[in-house]
Amino acid sequence: MSEVTIKIEGMHCGGCVRNVTKALETLPGVASVEVSLDEACAVVQYDPASIDAAAMRQVVEEAGFDAPQ
């Protein structure tokens, strides 16, 4: 397993945190997701053979948030 921290811009409430968490948890290869509103990021444990950080950032952006590199 690998770990990546993805910066997320545009989260304002607990609902935003839930939306980002759900979006990331549905991805194949993602083992766990911890999203922090205060830190404006998501820490994701994942299998690098199944998914990469770029794909995770794309899913966050498709959920309506910015995920700069």
PyMOL Python script that loads the backbone (N, CA, C, O; Angstrom):
from pymol import cmd

cmd.read_pdbstr("""\
ATOM      1  N   MET A   1       0.831  -1.187   0.000  1.00  0.00           N
ATOM      2  CA  MET A   1       0.000   0.000   0.000  1.00  0.00           C
ATOM      3  C   MET A   1       0.874   1.248   0.000  1.00  0.00           C
ATOM      4  O   MET A   1       1.964   1.279   0.570  1.00  0.00           O
ATOM      5  N   SER A   2       0.357   2.254  -0.651  1.00  0.00           N
ATOM      6  CA  SER A   2       1.006   3.562  -0.675  1.00  0.00           C
ATOM      7  C   SER A   2       0.057   4.578  -0.062  1.00  0.00           C
ATOM      8  O   SER A   2      -1.131   4.312   0.124  1.00  0.00           O
ATOM      9  N   GLU A   3       0.605   5.751   0.249  1.00  0.00           N
ATOM     10  CA  GLU A   3      -0.201   6.826   0.813  1.00  0.00           C
ATOM     11  C   GLU A   3       0.079   8.110   0.056  1.00  0.00           C
ATOM     12  O   GLU A   3       1.224   8.403  -0.287  1.00  0.00           O
ATOM     13  N   VAL A   4      -0.982   8.880  -0.204  1.00  0.00           N
ATOM     14  CA  VAL A   4      -0.836  10.169  -0.852  1.00  0.00           C
ATOM     15  C   VAL A   4      -1.725  11.164  -0.123  1.00  0.00           C
ATOM     16  O   VAL A   4      -2.816  10.827   0.336  1.00  0.00           O
ATOM     17  N   THR A   5      -1.234  12.408  -0.024  1.00  0.00           N
ATOM     18  CA  THR A   5      -2.034  13.496   0.516  1.00  0.00           C
ATOM     19  C   THR A   5      -2.420  14.396  -0.648  1.00  0.00           C
ATOM     20  O   THR A   5      -1.558  14.916  -1.357  1.00  0.00           O
ATOM     21  N   ILE A   6      -3.720  14.574  -0.837  1.00  0.00           N
ATOM     22  CA  ILE A   6      -4.237  15.380  -1.934  1.00  0.00           C
ATOM     23  C   ILE A   6      -4.805  16.663  -1.349  1.00  0.00           C
ATOM     24  O   ILE A   6      -5.721  16.616  -0.528  1.00  0.00           O
ATOM     25  N   LYS A   7      -4.276  17.804  -1.760  1.00  0.00           N
ATOM     26  CA  LYS A   7      -4.812  19.092  -1.342  1.00  0.00           C
ATOM     27  C   LYS A   7      -6.147  19.292  -2.036  1.00  0.00           C
ATOM     28  O   LYS A   7      -6.291  18.976  -3.218  1.00  0.00           O
ATOM     29  N   ILE A   8      -7.129  19.819  -1.303  1.00  0.00           N
ATOM     30  CA  ILE A   8      -8.462  20.027  -1.861  1.00  0.00           C
ATOM     31  C   ILE A   8      -8.915  21.438  -1.531  1.00  0.00           C
ATOM     32  O   ILE A   8      -8.921  21.847  -0.369  1.00  0.00           O
ATOM     33  N   GLU A   9      -9.291  22.172  -2.558  1.00  0.00           N
ATOM     34  CA  GLU A   9      -9.788  23.529  -2.380  1.00  0.00           C
ATOM     35  C   GLU A   9     -11.281  23.555  -2.669  1.00  0.00           C
ATOM     36  O   GLU A   9     -11.761  22.874  -3.575  1.00  0.00           O
ATOM     37  N   GLY A  10     -12.008  24.346  -1.891  1.00  0.00           N
ATOM     38  CA  GLY A  10     -13.425  24.527  -2.143  1.00  0.00           C
ATOM     39  C   GLY A  10     -14.347  23.806  -1.175  1.00  0.00           C
ATOM     40  O   GLY A  10     -15.567  23.892  -1.308  1.00  0.00           O
ATOM     41  N   MET A  11     -13.784  23.092  -0.198  1.00  0.00           N
ATOM     42  CA  MET A  11     -14.624  22.439   0.805  1.00  0.00           C
ATOM     43  C   MET A  11     -15.005  23.472   1.867  1.00  0.00           C
ATOM     44  O   MET A  11     -14.159  24.233   2.337  1.00  0.00           O
ATOM     45  N   HIS A  12     -16.308  23.488   2.243  1.00  0.00           N
ATOM     46  CA  HIS A  12     -16.772  24.482   3.202  1.00  0.00           C
ATOM     47  C   HIS A  12     -17.512  23.891   4.399  1.00  0.00           C
ATOM     48  O   HIS A  12     -17.764  24.588   5.382  1.00  0.00           O
ATOM     49  N   CYS A  13     -17.863  22.597   4.316  1.00  0.00           N
ATOM     50  CA  CYS A  13     -18.684  22.029   5.386  1.00  0.00           C
ATOM     51  C   CYS A  13     -18.520  20.506   5.435  1.00  0.00           C
ATOM     52  O   CYS A  13     -17.794  19.911   4.638  1.00  0.00           O
ATOM     53  N   GLY A  14     -19.208  19.910   6.384  1.00  0.00           N
ATOM     54  CA  GLY A  14     -19.164  18.459   6.529  1.00  0.00           C
ATOM     55  C   GLY A  14     -19.730  17.725   5.324  1.00  0.00           C
ATOM     56  O   GLY A  14     -19.292  16.620   5.002  1.00  0.00           O
ATOM     57  N   GLY A  15     -20.696  18.332   4.663  1.00  0.00           N
ATOM     58  CA  GLY A  15     -21.247  17.725   3.456  1.00  0.00           C
ATOM     59  C   GLY A  15     -20.203  17.617   2.360  1.00  0.00           C
ATOM     60  O   GLY A  15     -20.160  16.628   1.629  1.00  0.00           O
ATOM     61  N   CYS A  16     -19.365  18.632   2.246  1.00  0.00           N
ATOM     62  CA  CYS A  16     -18.271  18.604   1.267  1.00  0.00           C
ATOM     63  C   CYS A  16     -17.317  17.455   1.591  1.00  0.00           C
ATOM     64  O   CYS A  16     -16.887  16.720   0.701  1.00  0.00           O
ATOM     65  N   VAL A  17     -16.995  17.312   2.870  1.00  0.00           N
ATOM     66  CA  VAL A  17     -16.101  16.230   3.308  1.00  0.00           C
ATOM     67  C   VAL A  17     -16.698  14.877   2.940  1.00  0.00           C
ATOM     68  O   VAL A  17     -15.991  14.005   2.436  1.00  0.00           O
ATOM     69  N   ARG A  18     -17.998  14.694   3.187  1.00  0.00           N
ATOM     70  CA  ARG A  18     -18.656  13.425   2.846  1.00  0.00           C
ATOM     71  C   ARG A  18     -18.628  13.172   1.339  1.00  0.00           C
ATOM     72  O   ARG A  18     -18.388  12.046   0.903  1.00  0.00           O
ATOM     73  N   ASN A  19     -18.870  14.210   0.549  1.00  0.00           N
ATOM     74  CA  ASN A  19     -18.865  14.044  -0.915  1.00  0.00           C
ATOM     75  C   ASN A  19     -17.497  13.611  -1.419  1.00  0.00           C
ATOM     76  O   ASN A  19     -17.398  12.714  -2.256  1.00  0.00           O
ATOM     77  N   VAL A  20     -16.443  14.243  -0.917  1.00  0.00           N
ATOM     78  CA  VAL A  20     -15.085  13.891  -1.339  1.00  0.00           C
ATOM     79  C   VAL A  20     -14.749  12.473  -0.880  1.00  0.00           C
ATOM     80  O   VAL A  20     -14.187  11.684  -1.639  1.00  0.00           O
ATOM     81  N   THR A  21     -15.097  12.157   0.369  1.00  0.00           N
ATOM     82  CA  THR A  21     -14.822  10.822   0.906  1.00  0.00           C
ATOM     83  C   THR A  21     -15.500   9.754   0.063  1.00  0.00           C
ATOM     84  O   THR A  21     -14.865   8.772  -0.321  1.00  0.00           O
ATOM     85  N   LYS A  22     -16.791   9.937  -0.230  1.00  0.00           N
ATOM     86  CA  LYS A  22     -17.528   8.951  -1.030  1.00  0.00           C
ATOM     87  C   LYS A  22     -16.928   8.807  -2.419  1.00  0.00           C
ATOM     88  O   LYS A  22     -16.791   7.693  -2.926  1.00  0.00           O
ATOM     89  N   ALA A  23     -16.571   9.924  -3.033  1.00  0.00           N
ATOM     90  CA  ALA A  23     -16.010   9.876  -4.386  1.00  0.00           C
ATOM     91  C   ALA A  23     -14.720   9.063  -4.413  1.00  0.00           C
ATOM     92  O   ALA A  23     -14.507   8.266  -5.326  1.00  0.00           O
ATOM     93  N   LEU A  24     -13.862   9.261  -3.420  1.00  0.00           N
ATOM     94  CA  LEU A  24     -12.583   8.547  -3.388  1.00  0.00           C
ATOM     95  C   LEU A  24     -12.756   7.087  -2.983  1.00  0.00           C
ATOM     96  O   LEU A  24     -12.066   6.213  -3.508  1.00  0.00           O
ATOM     97  N   GLU A  25     -13.669   6.816  -2.056  1.00  0.00           N
ATOM     98  CA  GLU A  25     -13.855   5.441  -1.582  1.00  0.00           C
ATOM     99  C   GLU A  25     -14.379   4.511  -2.674  1.00  0.00           C
ATOM    100  O   GLU A  25     -14.176   3.300  -2.592  1.00  0.00           O
ATOM    101  N   THR A  26     -15.037   5.038  -3.674  1.00  0.00           N
ATOM    102  CA  THR A  26     -15.597   4.189  -4.733  1.00  0.00           C
ATOM    103  C   THR A  26     -14.548   3.726  -5.737  1.00  0.00           C
ATOM    104  O   THR A  26     -14.818   2.845  -6.552  1.00  0.00           O
ATOM    105  N   LEU A  27     -13.366   4.306  -5.687  1.00  0.00           N
ATOM    106  CA  LEU A  27     -12.333   3.966  -6.665  1.00  0.00           C
ATOM    107  C   LEU A  27     -11.697   2.613  -6.368  1.00  0.00           C
ATOM    108  O   LEU A  27     -11.426   2.288  -5.212  1.00  0.00           O
ATOM    109  N   PRO A  28     -11.460   1.829  -7.412  1.00  0.00           N
ATOM    110  CA  PRO A  28     -10.777   0.544  -7.199  1.00  0.00           C
ATOM    111  C   PRO A  28      -9.341   0.783  -6.729  1.00  0.00           C
ATOM    112  O   PRO A  28      -8.641   1.648  -7.256  1.00  0.00           O
ATOM    113  N   GLY A  29      -8.919   0.020  -5.752  1.00  0.00           N
ATOM    114  CA  GLY A  29      -7.557   0.143  -5.249  1.00  0.00           C
ATOM    115  C   GLY A  29      -7.418   1.070  -4.055  1.00  0.00           C
ATOM    116  O   GLY A  29      -6.352   1.129  -3.442  1.00  0.00           O
ATOM    117  N   VAL A  30      -8.486   1.804  -3.710  1.00  0.00           N
ATOM    118  CA  VAL A  30      -8.433   2.699  -2.556  1.00  0.00           C
ATOM    119  C   VAL A  30      -8.821   1.894  -1.314  1.00  0.00           C
ATOM    120  O   VAL A  30      -9.902   1.307  -1.253  1.00  0.00           O
ATOM    121  N   ALA A  31      -7.924   1.875  -0.326  1.00  0.00           N
ATOM    122  CA  ALA A  31      -8.150   1.098   0.891  1.00  0.00           C
ATOM    123  C   ALA A  31      -8.792   1.945   1.991  1.00  0.00           C
ATOM    124  O   ALA A  31      -9.670   1.469   2.711  1.00  0.00           O
ATOM    125  N   SER A  32      -8.353   3.201   2.120  1.00  0.00           N
ATOM    126  CA  SER A  32      -8.933   4.076   3.141  1.00  0.00           C
ATOM    127  C   SER A  32      -8.773   5.530   2.737  1.00  0.00           C
ATOM    128  O   SER A  32      -7.860   5.901   2.000  1.00  0.00           O
ATOM    129  N   VAL A  33      -9.700   6.349   3.250  1.00  0.00           N
ATOM    130  CA  VAL A  33      -9.714   7.780   2.945  1.00  0.00           C
ATOM    131  C   VAL A  33      -9.987   8.540   4.228  1.00  0.00           C
ATOM    132  O   VAL A  33     -10.928   8.221   4.955  1.00  0.00           O
ATOM    133  N   GLU A  34      -9.170   9.542   4.509  1.00  0.00           N
ATOM    134  CA  GLU A  34      -9.423  10.451   5.625  1.00  0.00           C
ATOM    135  C   GLU A  34      -9.384  11.861   5.060  1.00  0.00           C
ATOM    136  O   GLU A  34      -8.336  12.330   4.616  1.00  0.00           O
ATOM    137  N   VAL A  35     -10.535  12.540   5.079  1.00  0.00           N
ATOM    138  CA  VAL A  35     -10.633  13.896   4.549  1.00  0.00           C
ATOM    139  C   VAL A  35     -10.728  14.861   5.717  1.00  0.00           C
ATOM    140  O   VAL A  35     -11.520  14.657   6.637  1.00  0.00           O
ATOM    141  N   SER A  36      -9.912  15.922   5.680  1.00  0.00           N
ATOM    142  CA  SER A  36      -9.901  16.925   6.737  1.00  0.00           C
ATOM    143  C   SER A  36     -10.336  18.272   6.176  1.00  0.00           C
ATOM    144  O   SER A  36      -9.716  18.809   5.259  1.00  0.00           O
ATOM    145  N   LEU A  37     -11.417  18.808   6.746  1.00  0.00           N
ATOM    146  CA  LEU A  37     -11.877  20.142   6.357  1.00  0.00           C
ATOM    147  C   LEU A  37     -10.878  21.198   6.819  1.00  0.00           C
ATOM    148  O   LEU A  37     -10.568  22.130   6.077  1.00  0.00           O
ATOM    149  N   ASP A  38     -10.370  21.051   8.056  1.00  0.00           N
ATOM    150  CA  ASP A  38      -9.422  22.021   8.610  1.00  0.00           C
ATOM    151  C   ASP A  38      -8.110  22.060   7.839  1.00  0.00           C
ATOM    152  O   ASP A  38      -7.552  23.134   7.615  1.00  0.00           O
ATOM    153  N   GLU A  39      -7.615  20.890   7.430  1.00  0.00           N
ATOM    154  CA  GLU A  39      -6.344  20.812   6.709  1.00  0.00           C
ATOM    155  C   GLU A  39      -6.525  20.976   5.200  1.00  0.00           C
ATOM    156  O   GLU A  39      -5.547  21.143   4.470  1.00  0.00           O
ATOM    157  N   ALA A  40      -7.771  20.928   4.734  1.00  0.00           N
ATOM    158  CA  ALA A  40      -8.104  21.045   3.303  1.00  0.00           C
ATOM    159  C   ALA A  40      -7.357  19.998   2.476  1.00  0.00           C
ATOM    160  O   ALA A  40      -6.710  20.314   1.477  1.00  0.00           O
ATOM    161  N   CYS A  41      -7.464  18.738   2.922  1.00  0.00           N
ATOM    162  CA  CYS A  41      -6.776  17.670   2.197  1.00  0.00           C
ATOM    163  C   CYS A  41      -7.444  16.324   2.464  1.00  0.00           C
ATOM    164  O   CYS A  41      -8.278  16.173   3.356  1.00  0.00           O
ATOM    165  N   ALA A  42      -7.036  15.359   1.650  1.00  0.00           N
ATOM    166  CA  ALA A  42      -7.448  13.976   1.846  1.00  0.00           C
ATOM    167  C   ALA A  42      -6.191  13.125   1.900  1.00  0.00           C
ATOM    168  O   ALA A  42      -5.302  13.268   1.061  1.00  0.00           O
ATOM    169  N   VAL A  43      -6.117  12.246   2.878  1.00  0.00           N
ATOM    170  CA  VAL A  43      -5.026  11.288   2.975  1.00  0.00           C
ATOM    171  C   VAL A  43      -5.602   9.941   2.543  1.00  0.00           C
ATOM    172  O   VAL A  43      -6.545   9.427   3.146  1.00  0.00           O
ATOM    173  N   VAL A  44      -5.014   9.384   1.486  1.00  0.00           N
ATOM    174  CA  VAL A  44      -5.567   8.178   0.878  1.00  0.00           C
ATOM    175  C   VAL A  44      -4.534   7.056   0.906  1.00  0.00           C
ATOM    176  O   VAL A  44      -3.397   7.228   0.467  1.00  0.00           O
ATOM    177  N   GLN A  45      -4.948   5.909   1.428  1.00  0.00           N
ATOM    178  CA  GLN A  45      -4.149   4.687   1.358  1.00  0.00           C
ATOM    179  C   GLN A  45      -4.650   3.936   0.130  1.00  0.00           C
ATOM    180  O   GLN A  45      -5.852   3.716  -0.018  1.00  0.00           O
ATOM    181  N   TYR A  46      -3.729   3.541  -0.754  1.00  0.00           N
ATOM    182  CA  TYR A  46      -4.167   2.925  -2.006  1.00  0.00           C
ATOM    183  C   TYR A  46      -3.134   1.944  -2.543  1.00  0.00           C
ATOM    184  O   TYR A  46      -1.975   1.938  -2.128  1.00  0.00           O
ATOM    185  N   ASP A  47      -3.589   1.118  -3.475  1.00  0.00           N
ATOM    186  CA  ASP A  47      -2.737   0.155  -4.163  1.00  0.00           C
ATOM    187  C   ASP A  47      -2.256   0.803  -5.460  1.00  0.00           C
ATOM    188  O   ASP A  47      -3.063   1.016  -6.365  1.00  0.00           O
ATOM    189  N   PRO A  48      -0.967   1.121  -5.577  1.00  0.00           N
ATOM    190  CA  PRO A  48      -0.468   1.803  -6.771  1.00  0.00           C
ATOM    191  C   PRO A  48      -0.566   0.969  -8.047  1.00  0.00           C
ATOM    192  O   PRO A  48      -0.429   1.505  -9.146  1.00  0.00           O
ATOM    193  N   ALA A  49      -0.801  -0.321  -7.912  1.00  0.00           N
ATOM    194  CA  ALA A  49      -0.989  -1.160  -9.098  1.00  0.00           C
ATOM    195  C   ALA A  49      -2.384  -0.977  -9.689  1.00  0.00           C
ATOM    196  O   ALA A  49      -2.628  -1.332 -10.842  1.00  0.00           O
ATOM    197  N   SER A  50      -3.309  -0.414  -8.883  1.00  0.00           N
ATOM    198  CA  SER A  50      -4.693  -0.260  -9.322  1.00  0.00           C
ATOM    199  C   SER A  50      -5.072   1.166  -9.700  1.00  0.00           C
ATOM    200  O   SER A  50      -5.933   1.372 -10.555  1.00  0.00           O
ATOM    201  N   ILE A  51      -4.433   2.159  -9.068  1.00  0.00           N
ATOM    202  CA  ILE A  51      -4.815   3.558  -9.293  1.00  0.00           C
ATOM    203  C   ILE A  51      -3.633   4.457  -8.958  1.00  0.00           C
ATOM    204  O   ILE A  51      -2.729   4.065  -8.220  1.00  0.00           O
ATOM    205  N   ASP A  52      -3.650   5.670  -9.508  1.00  0.00           N
ATOM    206  CA  ASP A  52      -2.590   6.630  -9.185  1.00  0.00           C
ATOM    207  C   ASP A  52      -3.202   7.937  -8.675  1.00  0.00           C
ATOM    208  O   ASP A  52      -4.416   8.137  -8.734  1.00  0.00           O
ATOM    209  N   ALA A  53      -2.342   8.812  -8.179  1.00  0.00           N
ATOM    210  CA  ALA A  53      -2.800  10.067  -7.582  1.00  0.00           C
ATOM    211  C   ALA A  53      -3.507  10.959  -8.601  1.00  0.00           C
ATOM    212  O   ALA A  53      -4.447  11.667  -8.242  1.00  0.00           O
ATOM    213  N   ALA A  54      -3.082  10.940  -9.842  1.00  0.00           N
ATOM    214  CA  ALA A  54      -3.715  11.771 -10.868  1.00  0.00           C
ATOM    215  C   ALA A  54      -5.185  11.381 -11.057  1.00  0.00           C
ATOM    216  O   ALA A  54      -6.041  12.250 -11.216  1.00  0.00           O
ATOM    217  N   ALA A  55      -5.473  10.094 -11.039  1.00  0.00           N
ATOM    218  CA  ALA A  55      -6.856   9.627 -11.177  1.00  0.00           C
ATOM    219  C   ALA A  55      -7.685  10.045  -9.969  1.00  0.00           C
ATOM    220  O   ALA A  55      -8.860  10.382 -10.109  1.00  0.00           O
ATOM    221  N   MET A  56      -7.084  10.025  -8.791  1.00  0.00           N
ATOM    222  CA  MET A  56      -7.799  10.451  -7.589  1.00  0.00           C
ATOM    223  C   MET A  56      -8.102  11.943  -7.645  1.00  0.00           C
ATOM    224  O   MET A  56      -9.205  12.366  -7.301  1.00  0.00           O
ATOM    225  N   ARG A  57      -7.133  12.739  -8.075  1.00  0.00           N
ATOM    226  CA  ARG A  57      -7.366  14.181  -8.221  1.00  0.00           C
ATOM    227  C   ARG A  57      -8.495  14.455  -9.216  1.00  0.00           C
ATOM    228  O   ARG A  57      -9.319  15.343  -8.997  1.00  0.00           O
ATOM    229  N   GLN A  58      -8.527  13.704 -10.289  1.00  0.00           N
ATOM    230  CA  GLN A  58      -9.567  13.881 -11.299  1.00  0.00           C
ATOM    231  C   GLN A  58     -10.953  13.615 -10.706  1.00  0.00           C
ATOM    232  O   GLN A  58     -11.896  14.355 -10.984  1.00  0.00           O
ATOM    233  N   VAL A  59     -11.081  12.573  -9.898  1.00  0.00           N
ATOM    234  CA  VAL A  59     -12.363  12.245  -9.277  1.00  0.00           C
ATOM    235  C   VAL A  59     -12.787  13.350  -8.311  1.00  0.00           C
ATOM    236  O   VAL A  59     -13.967  13.692  -8.244  1.00  0.00           O
ATOM    237  N   VAL A  60     -11.840  13.907  -7.568  1.00  0.00           N
ATOM    238  CA  VAL A  60     -12.146  15.017  -6.659  1.00  0.00           C
ATOM    239  C   VAL A  60     -12.656  16.210  -7.464  1.00  0.00           C
ATOM    240  O   VAL A  60     -13.622  16.861  -7.066  1.00  0.00           O
ATOM    241  N   GLU A  61     -12.017  16.495  -8.583  1.00  0.00           N
ATOM    242  CA  GLU A  61     -12.447  17.616  -9.410  1.00  0.00           C
ATOM    243  C   GLU A  61     -13.811  17.348 -10.046  1.00  0.00           C
ATOM    244  O   GLU A  61     -14.616  18.269 -10.190  1.00  0.00           O
ATOM    245  N   GLU A  62     -14.076  16.104 -10.424  1.00  0.00           N
ATOM    246  CA  GLU A  62     -15.386  15.758 -10.972  1.00  0.00           C
ATOM    247  C   GLU A  62     -16.481  15.892  -9.911  1.00  0.00           C
ATOM    248  O   GLU A  62     -17.650  16.081 -10.245  1.00  0.00           O
ATOM    249  N   ALA A  63     -16.105  15.795  -8.642  1.00  0.00           N
ATOM    250  CA  ALA A  63     -17.063  15.966  -7.546  1.00  0.00           C
ATOM    251  C   ALA A  63     -17.312  17.452  -7.255  1.00  0.00           C
ATOM    252  O   ALA A  63     -18.144  17.786  -6.412  1.00  0.00           O
ATOM    253  N   GLY A  64     -16.597  18.341  -7.949  1.00  0.00           N
ATOM    254  CA  GLY A  64     -16.855  19.771  -7.826  1.00  0.00           C
ATOM    255  C   GLY A  64     -15.851  20.561  -7.010  1.00  0.00           C
ATOM    256  O   GLY A  64     -16.121  21.699  -6.624  1.00  0.00           O
ATOM    257  N   PHE A  65     -14.692  19.970  -6.742  1.00  0.00           N
ATOM    258  CA  PHE A  65     -13.675  20.635  -5.925  1.00  0.00           C
ATOM    259  C   PHE A  65     -12.381  20.739  -6.727  1.00  0.00           C
ATOM    260  O   PHE A  65     -12.190  20.023  -7.710  1.00  0.00           O
ATOM    261  N   ASP A  66     -11.495  21.638  -6.299  1.00  0.00           N
ATOM    262  CA  ASP A  66     -10.192  21.766  -6.948  1.00  0.00           C
ATOM    263  C   ASP A  66      -9.182  20.905  -6.210  1.00  0.00           C
ATOM    264  O   ASP A  66      -9.166  20.870  -4.980  1.00  0.00           O
ATOM    265  N   ALA A  67      -8.341  20.211  -6.963  1.00  0.00           N
ATOM    266  CA  ALA A  67      -7.301  19.356  -6.386  1.00  0.00           C
ATOM    267  C   ALA A  67      -5.966  19.669  -7.060  1.00  0.00           C
ATOM    268  O   ALA A  67      -5.484  18.890  -7.882  1.00  0.00           O
ATOM    269  N   PRO A  68      -5.363  20.827  -6.707  1.00  0.00           N
ATOM    270  CA  PRO A  68      -4.099  21.195  -7.346  1.00  0.00           C
ATOM    271  C   PRO A  68      -2.969  20.248  -6.961  1.00  0.00           C
ATOM    272  O   PRO A  68      -3.010  19.612  -5.908  1.00  0.00           O
ATOM    273  N   GLN A  69      -1.974  20.164  -7.815  1.00  0.00           N
ATOM    274  CA  GLN A  69      -0.838  19.285  -7.520  1.00  0.00           C
ATOM    275  C   GLN A  69       0.134  19.928  -6.580  1.00  0.00           C
ATOM    276  O   GLN A  69       1.147  19.322  -6.230  1.00  0.00           O
TER     277      GLN A  69
END
""", "prot")
cmd.dss("prot")
cmd.show_as("cartoon", "prot")
cmd.util.cbc("prot")
cmd.orient("prot")
